[in-house]
């Protein structure tokens, strides 16, 4: 079975203005008069739908249009449901954080990474800490050493204003 993507803008039945159309069936296609194609569709209790209205002559198919739209919406909902949404979780550190606290924050980040989420690790420098951004880089290095087997650095540590941050992605 061929797959046609039809939007609601397509012409139906009497809206098709061409004199002749290419009628596409299950196995064959033929060029017929538009009135004959409409009569064939009515006999079957179906609709004549312009699948490709820009073609010369326009390509049409006989189908149950409302059933087709329903199936298309079901497929779209299923595809949306199957999508994996990657969230960006944040772990905040400080420039003067202790080793044990880094371990706890790393465990939290590891949980996020194993679930498939990205992790934004940030440090806010306050007051005199702005002069010692090298401490922040050391904290990031120790934090990364705890997560080496689970993560990949997607964005290297970068200082923007009073904040330094990096983004980690799960290892594949």
N, C-alpha and C positions, 0 to 999 in steps of 0.2 A: 504494500500500500504506500502510495506517495504521500509525503507530508506537505501540506500547503499552509502557509501562514496567511491568514486573512484577517484584516483589521475591519473595524466597523464602518470604515469609509468606502468599502467596496460596493460596487453596484449589484443590486439584486433585481431579478425578474424584469419588470418594465423600465427600470432605471437604466438598463443597458441600451444604448442608443445606436450601436453599430448595426449595419445592415446584415452582415454575416459574422459568425463567431466560430472559433475552433472549439468544438465540444470534446472535452477530454473524458474518457471513460476509464474503466479499470485497466483495460489492456490496449485499447485503440483510441485514436483521436481522428476527428473528421471535421471538415468545414461545412457548416450547415447554415441555413437561414435563421435569423434570430427568432422569428415567429415560430418556426418549426421546433427549435430548441425549447422555447417557452412552453409550447404545447406538450412536448415530451415530458418536461418537468412537472407540469400540472397533472398529466395522466398518472404519474408515479406518486403524486402527492408531495412533491419536493420543491426546492427552490433552484433557480438558475443563478449561479453566483459567478461574477467576474473574478477569476483567480489572478489574472494578469491583464488588467485593462489597457496597459500601454502597448501591448503587442499588436501587430498587424496580421491578421484580425485578432481581436481580443480573445484570450483564452478563458473559457467558462467551464464550469463543472456543475453537474446536477447533484445536489445534496440537501440534507435537512439542515438548514442554516442555523436554527436556534440550538439544535443538538450539537452542532459543530462548535458554536461559541461556548456552550457549556463545557464541552470536553477541553477546549483551549484554556478556559479559566481554571479548570481542575488541574491541568498540566502545569500552569503557571504557579498555582498555589503549592503544588508538590515540589516544584523546582525551588521555590522560595523557602520551603520548609527544610529542604535538604542542604541549603547553603550553610557553610560554617562561618559564623561571624566572629572575627578576631577582635577581642577587646584589648584596650590598653590599660593595664593596671599600673598603679604608681606605688613605689616604695620610697619613703623619705628618710634620708639619713642626715646626720649633722657632721660638721668637720671634726668635732671632738667626741665622736661616738666610741664606746669601748668595744673590745673584741667580742665579748659575749653578746652584746646587742647586735653587732654585725651578723653573728651566727644566726640569731633569731630572725632578723630581717631577711637573711639569705634563704632560710627555710621557707618563709612566706613567699618569697619570689620564686623559689623552686616549685612550690605548689601551683602558682599561676602558670609557670612555664610548662609544667607537665599537663595542664589542662589545655594547652595550645594558645594561651594568651601571650601578648607581648608585655614587657615590663619596662616602665619608665622609672629610672632610679635618679633621684634628685637630691641635691644638697643646697640648702639656703645658707649663705654667708651673712652674718649680722655684725655690724659695727667693725671692730678691728679685724675680724676674721677675713674681711675682703683683702687684706694685705697678705694673707697666708693661704692662697688658693692651692698651693702645692700640697697642703694637708688634705684637701678635698680629693686631689688626684690619688694620693696614697690610700685614702679610704676606698675610692673606687677600685683600685688595684686589688686590695684585700677582699673586697666584696666579689669581684670577678673571679678571684682564685677559688672562692667557695662554690661558684656556679659554673666552673669550666666545663664539666661533663654535660650540663643541661642547656647551656645557652650559647648564642652567637651574638657578638656585638653588632647591632644593626646601625647604630649611630654612636660614634666615639664620644667620650666626654667633652662637653663644650660649655664654656662659660658665657652666659648671657645675663648681663646686669649683675644682680646679687645671687643668681642661681646658676648652678652647674648641673647638667643632666646628661644622661646617656640612655639609649634605648636598647633593650635586649630582646632577642627573638628566640623562640624555642629551636633547639637543634633538631634537624630532621634525619 
